């Protein structure tokens, strides 16, 4: 595909489209993290504010996806969010965005990216068991995808599961923590 990577902080004319993409893509999956355009716009405004990094991908002038990085630690930043238009999913947009974000992160001197991949829709094996302190590590090792949860996409991009927060979003709705070492070629 022929995509153009843009810095969304420099393209305010695309902010409405980016906010709508965030809201629509998550609602299409049944996720209400951004139930209104106003909430999606607030997240976009945070992502495009300094010192954060917010990149978009254009295809024939249309925004097909975008993602943001924000400081979490000195040399490791957090990916939040990553969104791809539902019609473009599975076509390499997400992978291209991840590569662009990682290249920019390296240019900033970062050595890692961390992300949380919430399982709010009971899409992984972690949502099917009661996670306690004594079984958390075993259940993470048994982690399987039940319904196209994005953690496997991130694994294909080189990210490793490094932890989880049980019940982060409600009973049996964990946040799967993932990380990538940007110093490894």
C-alpha positions in Angstrom: 0.0 0.0 0.0 1.0 3.6 -0.6 0.7 5.5 2.7 1.9 8.9 3.9 2.9 9.3 7.5 2.0 12.6 9.1 2.4 14.3 12.5 -1.2 14.9 13.6 -0.1 17.7 15.9 0.9 19.6 12.7 -2.4 18.9 10.9 -5.3 20.4 12.9 -7.5 20.1 9.8 -7.5 16.3 10.3 -8.4 16.4 14.0 -12.1 16.0 13.6 -11.5 13.0 11.3 -9.1 11.5 13.8 -11.5 11.9 16.7 -14.3 10.4 14.7 -12.1 7.5 13.6 -11.2 6.8 17.2 -14.8 6.8 18.4 -16.2 4.9 15.4 -13.5 2.2 15.4 -13.9 1.3 19.1 -17.7 1.5 19.0 -17.8 -0.8 16.0 -16.0 -3.4 18.1 -18.4 -2.9 21.0 -15.9 -1.0 23.1 -17.2 2.2 24.7 -13.9 3.7 25.8 -14.7 6.7 23.5 -18.5 6.8 23.4 -18.8 10.4 22.2 -17.0 12.6 19.7 -16.2 15.0 22.6 -14.4 12.3 24.6 -12.5 11.1 21.5 -11.5 14.7 20.7 -10.2 15.1 24.3 -8.0 12.1 23.8 -6.7 13.4 20.5 -6.0 16.8 22.0 -3.9 15.1 24.8 -2.1 13.0 22.2 -1.2 16.0 20.0 0.0 18.1 23.0 3.7 18.4 23.8 5.7 16.4 24.6 3.6 13.6 23.1 4.0 12.1 19.7 0.9 11.5 17.5 1.3 10.1 14.0 -1.4 9.4 11.4 -1.4 7.4 8.2 -3.0 8.8 5.1 -4.1 6.7 2.1 -5.1 8.8 -0.9 -5.6 11.8 1.4 -7.8 9.9 3.8 -6.8 9.2 7.4 -6.8 5.4 7.8 -5.3 5.2 11.3 -3.3 7.0 14.0 -1.4 6.3 17.1 0.2 8.2 20.0 3.1 7.9 22.3 3.3 9.6 25.6 5.9 9.7 28.4 5.6 7.0 31.0 9.2 6.6 32.1 12.3 8.5 31.2 13.3 6.2 28.3 10.2 4.1 27.8 7.0 5.7 26.6 3.4 4.4 26.4 1.5 3.6 23.2 -1.9 5.2 23.6 -4.0 4.8 21.6 -3.6 2.9 18.3 -6.6 3.0 16.0 -7.2 1.7 12.5 -10.3 2.3 10.4 -12.3 -1.0 10.5 -12.4 -1.3 6.7 -8.5 -1.0 6.7 -7.8 -3.5 9.4 -5.7 -6.5 8.3 -4.2 -4.5 5.4 -0.9 -3.4 7.1 -2.0 0.0 8.4 -1.4 -0.9 12.1 2.0 -2.4 11.4 3.0 0.6 9.3 1.9 2.9 12.1 3.8 0.9 14.7 7.0 1.0 12.6 6.6 4.8 12.1 6.0 5.3 15.9 9.0 3.1 16.8 11.3 4.9 14.4 10.3 8.3 15.8 10.7 6.9 19.4 14.3 5.8 18.6 15.0 9.3 17.1 13.9 10.7 20.4 16.4 8.5 22.3 13.7 6.2 23.7 14.7 2.5 24.3 11.3 1.0 24.9 7.6 1.2 24.3 5.0 -0.2 26.7 1.3 -0.6 26.1 -1.8 -1.9 27.8 -4.1 -4.1 25.7 -7.3 -4.1 27.7 -9.6 -7.2 27.5 -12.9 -5.5 28.2 -14.9 -7.8 25.9 -13.8 -11.2 27.2 -11.6 -12.0 24.2 -8.8 -13.8 25.9 -8.3 -16.7 28.3 -7.5 -14.2 31.1 -11.1 -13.1 31.1 -12.3 -16.6 31.7 -10.7 -17.2 35.0 -10.6 -15.6 38.4 -7.0 -14.1 38.6 -5.5 -14.1 42.0 -2.0 -13.3 43.2 -1.2 -17.0 43.3 -2.3 -17.9 39.7 -1.5 -14.7 37.8 1.8 -15.9 36.3 0.5 -19.3 35.4 -2.5 -17.7 33.6 -0.3 -15.3 31.7 1.7 -18.2 30.5 -1.5 -19.9 29.3 -2.8 -16.7 27.6 -4.7 -17.6 24.5 -6.8 -15.5 22.1 -10.4 -16.4 21.9 -12.0 -13.6 19.7 -9.4 -11.6 17.8 -8.0 -9.7 20.7 -5.2 -7.3 19.6 -2.5 -8.7 21.8 -1.5 -11.1 19.1 -1.1 -8.2 16.6 1.3 -6.5 19.1 3.2 -9.8 19.4 3.6 -9.9 15.6 5.1 -6.4 15.9 7.7 -7.7 18.4 6.0 -6.9 21.7 6.1 -9.3 24.7 3.5 -9.8 27.4 5.3 -8.6 30.6 2.4 -8.5 33.0 -1.3 -7.8 33.6 -3.6 -6.0 35.9 -6.4 -8.3 36.8 -9.9 -6.8 36.9 -8.5 -3.4 35.7 -11.7 -2.6 33.9 -14.2 -4.6 36.0 -14.5 -8.2 37.0 -12.6 -10.5 34.6 -11.6 -7.5 32.4 -7.8 -7.5 32.7 -5.3 -5.1 31.1 -2.5 -7.1 29.4 0.8 -5.2 29.7 3.2 -5.5 26.8 6.6 -4.0 26.0 9.2 -3.8 23.2 12.9 -3.2 23.5 13.8 -0.7 20.8 17.5 -1.4 21.2 17.2 -4.8 19.6 17.5 -4.8 15.8 
